[in-house]
């Protein structure tokens, strides 16, 4: 099965979905957003990482930024913060470059390494897009954390790839139905920029956006 371009979901949404299905739906289905310190700092870090003009070549290493990727098979699209192309005999050819290269995606995150693997899923999805586009295999990538200024290597295992596929299939089903899931509040809600929009009293309502429209209309 291949998705049409208009059906593509954002790769970045996979991290939201793994963190909280409701958060993902509020952002990507209901088109709601709110900033907090974490999101502002994250945006600033990504702006620097996504400067496409900063393309570098260091010997056998070619570094690209803000590389657009997509996968008709997974039905996703987005941009990689950084992709390092490493010259290796088992790589693939690149236009305008001599030799063969293996892609190595690097995703930038503002904080420190997390206990869950939501970031790993996002990185893996980027790699799977690159594999489909370039007809190659990418065994690993890395997460760079702005708080610690260190990289964390991530092995892109079969189990991780299967979870990416499973979550994306569920995301496509929910998006097609335009359904916002209900979730049980937890401690992690305190770190969410949408906590003031995602309120317990809204859980029984069909749409947070409809709730806001209704009550803002009454105040007007």
Buried (B, 14 or more C-beta within 10 A) or exposed (E): EEBEEEEBBBBBBBBBBBBBBBBBBBBBBBEBEBEBEEBEBBEEBBEEBBEEEEEEEEEEEBBBBBBEBBBBBBBBBBBBBBBBBBBEEEBBEBEEEEEBBBBBBBBBBBBEEEEEBBBBBBBBBBBBBBBBBBEBBBEBBBBBBBEEEEEBEBEBEEEBBEBBBEBBEEBBEBBEEEBBBEBEEEEEBEEBBBBEBBEEEBBEBEBBBEBBEEEEEEEE
